[in-house]
Amino acid sequence: MSDRIVLSEVGPALRAGLSFRVHLYASWPQTQAGSESRPYLRAWLAWMLLTFVPAFSFAAETGTSRHRVIVSSDIGGTDQDDNQSMAHVLLYADTLELEGLIASPYGPGRKKDILGTIDAYEKDFATLRTHSVRYPTPAALRAITKQGAPDAVGDAGHDVPSEGSQWIIECARRPDPRPLWVLGWGGLDDVAQALHDAPDILPKLRVYWIGGPNKKWSTNAYDYIEQHHRALWIIEANSTYTGWFVGGNQQGEWGNAEFIRRHVAGHGALGDYLANYSGGSMKMGDTPSVAYLLSADPEDPAKPHWGGSFIRAWDRPRAVFDRLTTAADRVEVYAIVQIEIPPGEGKPVSHRAHLAMENQMIPGTVDPTTGRLRFRFSPKAARTWNYTIYSDWAGLNGQTGSITSFLTPPDAASRPSAQHPNWWADDLSPELVQGGQHGVKTVSRWREEFLRDFAARMLRCKSPNP
């Protein structure tokens, strides 16, 4: 005869921490008191679970270990796609071990914007929980929501600790053998601060950063990490991520707007929340970082993943000029460009200046030792960029310059950087380019597959599991 022991017989305390059932089929000889032995068996199993379960973080329903994840987002800032991506990651919260949700630069977004997404999640929570008891409670999510740096850091690339940067350190130092995945949807400011304050956490971190436009708002933090923490394990996705909303099959229900209309809007509070952003069309440019963890082995970025596949990074492009540049000066797209203007006759030791480029007003920093005025920026597309300097020193005010950025040539892939052994970048293969962007097709090729999965998930908000 068999006996079936379920978690409810062990106690509510365990049930709060685990979502699996334990099944034990024992054929004990009847000479050993038959069914009378079963209470002892239950007691033994309860002791084993209470003794050993706390030492482990159990797997997702598939039986594999869940990934520890912190999301660092500029939600509420310059782009509404973070709101969409935040709703998406909460929809998949049962498959991940969410340890932190951080409101990071750039822009006016704050912790309250993340809490607003959790409010929508709370309305669907009871229904979601019928599909998986691994969905975290709204209270648990609010407890791990932290405020990061309120503004982008200055020239040094780090400033003062924030609640968010301190939380990254605390999570990374936990006695857990699994790596800590930090999904960067905005600036790297809180990551840079955490590495500055606690460099010992570097081996534990795995960073998937949506760069590109975010890089231009986070040049100082990026430059600090690249110059001082080159052993960091990081995926720098400057263009690959666009494959979530560009390319692939966009016919019928798979189109960005039509997918939202059919499979998201009207699907619970989370669905309506998501559909309310980006004009009711799907962008979700940060979601590839989540999708990356939902498919193949994330420790090998070269493998195909829903969130893209990547190559070992070449030496990170960085150009320093001691003068105002011209259109004849060429740099790689997404490079760090630093202009250092030497002190001139009549120039005050301390003065204010900004470099205006496109929609940015980049502050200059005067080096107190050399007197050089330094500007740092990153071109986000291959084209010629023009700029004007505004200063309270008349000798500099109104001066202009230009610089030309170009797509990285494919042969750079043959020169992986020895200085950046764990740094990964967009795949430069010409056949994967779309819309002039590298690596896009490593995501868009999976469009129907990841959208089918997303649509099935949205149904969880609409109807409870019978």
C-alpha positions as CSV (number, residue, x, y, z in Angstrom):
1,M,0.0,0.0,0.0
2,S,1.2,3.5,-0.7
3,D,1.1,6.6,1.4
4,R,0.8,10.2,0.1
5,I,2.2,13.0,2.2
6,V,1.5,16.5,1.2
7,L,2.9,19.8,2.4
8,S,-0.3,20.8,4.1
9,E,0.4,18.0,6.6
10,V,3.7,19.5,7.6
11,G,2.5,22.9,8.5
12,P,1.7,26.4,7.4
13,A,5.2,27.7,8.0
14,L,6.6,25.5,5.3
15,R,3.7,26.1,3.0
16,A,4.6,29.8,3.0
17,G,8.1,29.1,1.8
18,L,7.5,26.2,-0.6
19,S,5.1,25.6,-3.4
20,F,5.8,21.9,-4.2
21,R,4.2,18.8,-3.0
22,V,6.1,15.9,-1.6
23,H,4.9,12.5,-2.7
24,L,6.2,9.4,-1.0
25,Y,5.0,6.0,-2.0
26,A,6.2,3.4,0.5
27,S,5.6,-0.3,0.6
28,W,6.3,-1.0,4.2
29,P,6.0,-4.7,5.2
30,Q,2.8,-5.3,7.1
31,T,4.9,-7.0,9.8
32,Q,6.1,-3.4,10.6
33,A,2.6,-2.5,11.8
34,G,1.5,-1.6,8.3
35,S,-0.5,1.6,8.3
36,E,0.3,2.2,12.0
37,S,3.9,3.2,10.9
38,R,2.7,6.0,8.7
39,P,2.4,8.7,11.5
40,Y,6.0,8.1,12.3
41,L,6.9,8.4,8.6
42,R,5.0,11.7,8.5
43,A,6.9,12.9,11.6
44,W,10.2,11.9,10.1
45,L,9.5,13.7,6.8
46,A,8.4,16.9,8.7
47,W,11.6,16.8,10.7
48,M,13.7,16.4,7.5
49,L,11.9,19.3,5.7
50,L,12.1,21.6,8.7
51,T,15.8,20.8,9.1
52,F,17.0,21.0,5.6
53,V,14.6,23.1,3.5
54,P,15.7,26.5,4.9
55,A,19.2,25.8,3.5
56,F,17.9,25.7,-0.1
57,S,16.1,28.0,-2.5
58,F,13.8,25.7,-4.3
59,A,13.3,25.5,-8.0
60,A,10.5,26.7,-10.3
61,E,7.7,24.4,-11.1
62,T,9.9,22.9,-13.8
63,G,12.3,21.6,-11.2
64,T,15.2,23.8,-12.2
65,S,16.7,26.5,-10.0
66,R,15.1,29.9,-10.2
67,H,17.3,32.9,-11.1
68,R,17.9,35.5,-8.4
69,V,16.9,38.9,-10.0
70,I,17.1,42.6,-9.3
71,V,15.5,45.0,-11.8
72,S,17.0,48.5,-12.0
73,S,14.6,50.6,-14.0
74,D,14.1,54.2,-15.0
75,I,10.4,53.6,-15.0
76,G,8.4,56.9,-15.0
77,G,11.3,58.5,-16.8
78,T,11.8,59.3,-20.5
79,D,10.1,56.3,-22.0
80,Q,6.9,54.5,-21.1
81,D,8.1,51.1,-22.2
82,D,9.5,50.5,-18.7
83,N,5.9,50.5,-17.3
84,Q,5.1,47.8,-19.9
85,S,8.2,45.7,-19.0
86,M,7.5,46.0,-15.3
87,A,4.0,44.6,-15.8
88,H,5.6,41.8,-17.9
89,V,8.2,40.8,-15.3
90,L,5.5,40.7,-12.6
91,L,3.5,38.3,-14.8
92,Y,6.5,36.0,-14.8
93,A,7.4,36.5,-11.2
94,D,6.6,32.9,-10.3
95,T,9.5,31.7,-12.5
96,L,12.1,34.1,-11.1
97,E,13.2,34.9,-7.6
98,L,12.7,38.6,-7.5
99,E,15.0,40.2,-4.9
100,G,14.8,43.8,-5.8
101,L,13.0,46.4,-7.9
102,I,15.0,49.6,-8.0
103,A,14.0,53.0,-9.4
104,S,17.2,54.3,-11.0
105,P,18.2,57.2,-13.2
106,Y,17.6,58.7,-15.8
107,G,14.6,61.0,-15.5
108,P,11.8,61.9,-13.1
109,G,10.8,58.3,-12.3
110,R,10.8,57.3,-8.7
111,K,9.9,54.3,-6.4
112,K,6.3,55.3,-6.5
113,D,6.1,54.4,-10.2
114,I,7.1,50.8,-9.5
115,L,4.6,50.7,-6.6
116,G,1.9,51.8,-9.1
117,T,2.6,48.6,-11.2
118,I,2.4,46.5,-8.0
119,D,-1.0,48.1,-7.3
120,A,-2.2,46.7,-10.6
121,Y,-0.6,43.3,-9.8
122,E,-2.4,43.2,-6.5
123,K,-5.8,43.3,-8.2
124,D,-4.9,40.2,-10.2
125,F,-3.0,38.5,-7.4
126,A,-5.7,36.1,-6.2
127,T,-6.3,34.9,-9.8
128,L,-2.6,34.6,-10.5
129,R,-2.1,32.6,-7.4
130,T,-4.5,29.9,-8.6
131,H,-2.1,29.3,-11.5
132,S,1.0,29.2,-9.4
133,V,1.6,29.5,-5.6
134,R,5.0,30.9,-6.4
135,Y,3.7,34.3,-7.2
136,P,5.0,36.7,-4.5
137,T,2.5,38.6,-2.4
138,P,2.1,42.3,-3.2
139,A,3.4,43.0,0.3
140,A,6.6,41.1,-0.5
141,L,7.1,43.0,-3.7
142,R,6.7,46.3,-2.0
143,A,9.2,45.3,0.6
144,I,11.9,44.8,-2.1
145,T,11.1,48.0,-4.0
146,K,13.9,50.6,-3.4
147,Q,14.7,54.1,-4.4
148,G,18.0,54.4,-6.4
149,A,20.0,57.5,-7.1
150,P,17.6,60.3,-7.9
151,D,19.9,61.8,-10.6
152,A,22.7,60.6,-12.8
153,V,26.0,60.6,-11.1
154,G,28.7,63.2,-11.9
155,D,32.0,62.9,-13.7
156,A,33.6,60.5,-11.2
157,G,30.9,57.8,-12.1
158,H,29.9,57.4,-8.4
159,D,28.5,59.6,-5.7
160,V,26.8,58.7,-2.5
161,P,25.1,55.4,-1.6
162,S,21.4,55.1,-2.4
163,E,18.8,52.8,-1.0
164,G,19.0,50.9,-4.3
165,S,22.8,50.6,-4.4
166,Q,22.9,49.4,-0.8
167,W,20.2,46.8,-1.6
168,I,22.3,45.4,-4.4
169,I,25.2,45.0,-2.0
170,E,23.0,43.4,0.6
171,C,21.5,40.9,-1.9
172,A,24.9,40.1,-3.4
173,R,26.4,39.3,-0.1
174,R,23.8,36.8,0.9
175,P,25.1,33.3,1.5
176,D,23.5,31.9,-1.7
177,P,25.6,30.0,-4.3
178,R,23.6,31.3,-7.2
179,P,24.7,34.4,-9.1
180,L,22.6,37.6,-8.7
181,W,21.2,38.9,-12.0
182,V,20.9,42.6,-12.3
183,L,18.7,43.6,-15.2
184,G,19.5,47.2,-16.1
185,W,16.6,49.1,-17.8
186,G,18.0,52.6,-17.3
187,G,21.3,54.0,-16.1
188,L,24.0,52.0,-14.4
189,D,24.4,54.5,-11.6
190,D,23.3,52.3,-8.8
191,V,25.3,49.4,-10.1
192,A,28.4,51.6,-10.3
193,Q,27.8,52.9,-6.8
194,A,27.5,49.4,-5.5
195,L,30.7,48.3,-7.1
196,H,32.5,51.3,-5.8
197,D,31.3,50.8,-2.3
198,A,31.7,47.0,-2.3
199,P,34.0,45.7,-5.0
200,D,33.9,42.3,-3.4
201,I,30.4,41.6,-4.9
202,L,31.7,41.7,-8.4
203,P,32.1,37.9,-8.9
204,K,28.5,37.4,-7.8
205,L,26.9,39.8,-10.3
206,R,25.5,39.0,-13.7
207,V,24.4,42.2,-15.4
208,Y,22.2,42.3,-18.5
209,W,22.1,46.0,-19.5
210,I,19.8,47.6,-22.1
211,G,22.4,50.1,-23.3
212,G,21.9,52.2,-26.5
213,P,19.8,55.2,-25.5
214,N,20.3,54.5,-21.8
215,K,24.1,54.7,-22.3
216,K,23.9,58.3,-23.5
217,W,22.2,59.2,-20.2
218,S,24.6,57.1,-18.1
219,T,28.0,57.8,-19.6
220,N,29.8,58.6,-16.3
221,A,28.6,55.5,-14.5
222,Y,29.4,53.3,-17.5
223,D,32.8,54.8,-17.9
224,Y,33.6,54.2,-14.3
225,I,32.7,50.6,-14.5
226,E,34.5,50.0,-17.7
227,Q,37.7,51.7,-16.5
228,H,37.7,50.2,-12.9
229,H,35.7,47.0,-12.9
230,R,36.6,45.3,-16.2
231,A,36.2,41.8,-14.9
232,L,32.4,42.4,-14.4
233,W,30.2,39.8,-16.1
234,I,28.0,42.0,-18.3
235,I,25.9,41.9,-21.4
236,E,25.9,45.3,-23.0
237,A,22.9,45.1,-25.4
238,N,23.1,48.4,-27.3
239,S,20.9,47.4,-30.2
240,T,19.9,43.7,-29.9
241,Y,17.0,44.5,-27.6
242,T,15.1,46.3,-30.4
243,G,14.3,42.9,-31.8
244,W,11.5,42.7,-29.3
245,F,9.4,45.3,-31.2
246,V,11.2,45.4,-34.6
247,G,11.3,42.6,-37.2
248,G,10.0,39.1,-37.0
249,N,6.5,38.1,-38.0
250,Q,4.3,41.2,-37.4
251,Q,1.3,40.1,-39.4
252,G,-2.1,40.0,-37.8
253,E,-2.2,39.2,-34.1
254,W,1.6,39.4,-34.0
255,G,1.8,43.1,-34.8
256,N,2.8,45.4,-31.9
257,A,-0.6,47.2,-31.6
258,E,-2.8,44.2,-32.6
259,F,-1.1,41.9,-30.0
260,I,-1.9,44.4,-27.3
261,R,-5.5,44.7,-28.5
262,R,-6.1,41.0,-28.7
263,H,-4.0,39.5,-26.0
264,V,-3.3,42.2,-23.3
265,A,-6.1,44.8,-23.1
266,G,-9.0,43.4,-21.1
267,H,-6.9,40.7,-19.5
268,G,-7.1,41.7,-15.8
269,A,-5.7,44.8,-14.2
270,L,-2.1,44.1,-15.3
271,G,-3.2,43.8,-18.9
272,D,-5.1,47.1,-18.8
273,Y,-2.2,48.7,-17.1
274,L,0.3,47.5,-19.7
275,A,-2.1,48.5,-22.6
276,N,-2.4,52.0,-21.3
277,Y,1.3,52.8,-22.1
278,S,3.2,53.5,-25.3
279,G,0.0,54.5,-27.2
280,G,-1.5,51.0,-26.8
281,S,1.3,49.5,-28.8
282,M,3.9,47.0,-27.6
283,K,7.4,48.3,-27.2
284,M,8.8,46.8,-24.0
285,G,12.4,47.4,-25.0
286,D,13.7,46.3,-21.6
287,T,11.9,42.9,-21.7
288,P,14.6,41.0,-23.6
289,S,16.6,41.1,-20.4
290,V,13.8,39.1,-18.7
291,A,13.2,36.8,-21.7
292,Y,16.9,36.0,-21.7
293,L,16.5,34.2,-18.4
294,L,13.4,32.3,-19.5
295,S,15.0,30.2,-22.2
296,A,18.5,28.7,-22.6
297,D,21.4,28.6,-20.1
298,P,22.0,32.3,-19.3
299,E,25.7,31.7,-18.3
300,D,26.4,31.2,-22.1
301,P,25.4,34.4,-23.9
302,A,26.6,32.9,-27.2
303,K,23.7,30.4,-27.2
304,P,20.3,31.3,-28.7
305,H,18.0,33.0,-26.2
306,W,14.6,34.8,-26.5
307,G,16.6,37.8,-25.2
308,G,19.2,37.5,-27.9
309,S,22.6,35.9,-28.4
310,F,25.9,37.8,-28.0
311,I,29.6,37.7,-28.7
312,R,32.6,38.4,-26.6
313,A,33.1,42.1,-26.6
314,W,36.0,43.8,-28.4
315,D,37.9,46.5,-26.5
316,R,35.3,49.0,-25.4
317,P,35.4,52.0,-27.8
318,R,36.6,55.1,-26.0
319,A,38.0,58.3,-27.7
320,V,39.5,61.3,-25.9
321,F,40.1,64.6,-27.7
322,D,41.9,67.7,-26.3
323,R,40.0,70.1,-28.5
324,L,36.6,70.7,-30.0
325,T,35.9,68.0,-32.6
326,T,34.8,68.3,-36.2
327,A,32.7,66.0,-38.5
328,A,36.0,64.6,-39.8
329,D,36.6,63.0,-36.3
330,R,35.1,59.5,-36.4
331,V,34.2,57.1,-33.5
332,E,32.3,53.9,-33.2
333,V,28.6,54.2,-32.4
334,Y,27.9,53.8,-28.6
335,A,31.6,54.8,-27.9
336,I,32.4,56.9,-24.9
337,V,33.6,60.3,-26.2
338,Q,35.5,62.6,-23.9
339,I,36.4,66.1,-24.9
340,E,38.9,67.9,-22.7
341,I,39.5,71.5,-23.4
342,P,42.8,72.8,-22.0
343,P,42.8,76.0,-19.9
344,G,43.3,79.0,-22.1
345,E,44.5,82.6,-21.5
346,G,41.9,84.5,-19.5
347,K,39.8,81.4,-18.7
348,P,38.8,81.3,-15.1
349,V,39.9,78.3,-13.0
350,S,36.3,77.6,-12.1
351,H,33.4,78.2,-14.4
352,R,30.2,76.6,-15.6
353,A,29.6,75.1,-19.0
354,H,27.2,72.7,-20.8
355,L,27.5,70.9,-24.1
356,A,24.1,70.8,-25.9
357,M,23.6,67.9,-28.2
358,E,20.3,66.8,-29.6
359,N,18.0,66.5,-26.5
360,Q,20.8,66.5,-24.0
361,M,22.4,69.3,-22.0
362,I,25.7,67.7,-20.8
363,P,27.4,69.4,-17.9
364,G,31.1,70.1,-18.1
365,T,33.5,69.3,-15.2
366,V,36.6,71.4,-14.5
367,D,39.5,69.2,-13.3
368,P,40.9,71.1,-10.3
369,T,44.4,69.9,-10.9
370,T,44.8,70.5,-14.7
371,G,42.1,73.1,-15.2
372,R,40.8,71.1,-18.2
373,L,37.1,71.3,-18.9
374,R,35.8,67.8,-19.6
375,F,32.6,66.7,-21.4
376,R,31.5,63.0,-21.8
377,F,28.9,61.7,-24.1
378,S,27.9,58.6,-26.2
379,P,26.5,58.7,-29.8
380,K,23.5,56.4,-30.0
381,A,23.3,56.1,-33.8
382,A,25.6,56.1,-36.8
383,R,25.5,59.7,-38.1
384,T,27.1,63.1,-37.7
385,W,26.3,64.9,-34.4
386,N,26.5,68.6,-33.9
387,Y,26.9,70.4,-30.6
388,T,27.1,73.9,-29.1
389,I,28.8,74.9,-25.8
390,Y,27.1,77.3,-23.4
391,S,29.3,78.8,-20.7
392,D,29.5,81.7,-18.3
393,W,32.9,82.4,-19.8
394,A,32.5,84.5,-22.9
395,G,35.6,82.9,-24.6
396,L,33.9,79.5,-24.7
397,N,30.2,80.4,-24.9
398,G,28.6,79.7,-28.3
399,Q,31.5,77.6,-29.7
400,T,30.3,74.6,-31.8
401,G,31.6,71.3,-33.0
402,S,30.7,68.0,-34.6
403,I,31.6,64.4,-34.6
404,T,30.7,61.4,-36.8
405,S,29.9,57.9,-35.5
406,F,29.9,54.8,-37.6
407,L,28.7,51.2,-37.2
408,T,31.3,48.9,-35.8
409,P,32.8,46.7,-38.6
410,P,32.1,43.0,-38.3
411,D,35.8,42.1,-38.1
412,A,35.9,43.6,-34.5
413,A,34.3,40.3,-33.5
414,S,37.6,38.5,-34.2
415,R,39.3,40.6,-31.6
416,P,37.8,39.7,-28.2
417,S,39.1,42.0,-25.5
418,A,41.6,40.5,-23.1
419,Q,40.9,43.4,-20.7
420,H,37.1,42.5,-20.6
421,P,37.1,38.7,-20.2
422,N,33.4,38.6,-19.1
423,W,32.0,41.4,-21.3
424,W,29.5,40.5,-24.0
425,A,28.2,42.7,-26.8
426,D,25.8,42.7,-29.8
427,D,26.5,40.1,-32.5
428,L,28.2,41.9,-35.4
429,S,27.2,39.3,-38.1
430,P,25.9,41.2,-41.1
431,E,23.0,38.8,-41.6
432,L,21.7,39.7,-38.1
433,V,21.5,43.4,-38.8
434,Q,18.0,45.0,-39.1
435,G,17.3,48.7,-39.5
436,G,21.0,49.4,-39.3
437,Q,21.3,47.8,-35.9
438,H,23.4,44.9,-34.9
439,G,22.1,41.6,-33.4
440,V,18.4,42.5,-33.8
441,K,17.5,39.3,-35.5
442,T,18.8,37.2,-32.6
443,V,15.7,38.3,-30.7
444,S,13.1,38.9,-33.5
445,R,13.6,35.4,-34.9
446,W,11.8,34.1,-31.7
447,R,8.9,36.6,-32.0
448,E,6.0,34.2,-32.4
449,E,7.4,31.9,-29.8
450,F,7.9,34.4,-27.0
451,L,4.6,36.2,-27.8
452,R,2.6,33.0,-27.7
453,D,4.1,32.4,-24.3
454,F,3.3,36.0,-23.3
455,A,-0.3,35.6,-24.5
456,A,-0.8,32.4,-22.5
457,R,0.5,34.2,-19.4
458,M,-1.9,37.0,-19.9
459,L,-4.8,34.5,-19.7
460,R,-3.8,33.9,-16.1
461,C,-4.9,37.4,-15.2
462,K,-8.2,36.9,-17.0
463,S,-9.4,33.6,-15.5
464,P,-8.5,31.5,-12.4
465,N,-7.2,28.0,-12.8
466,P,-10.1,25.7,-12.2
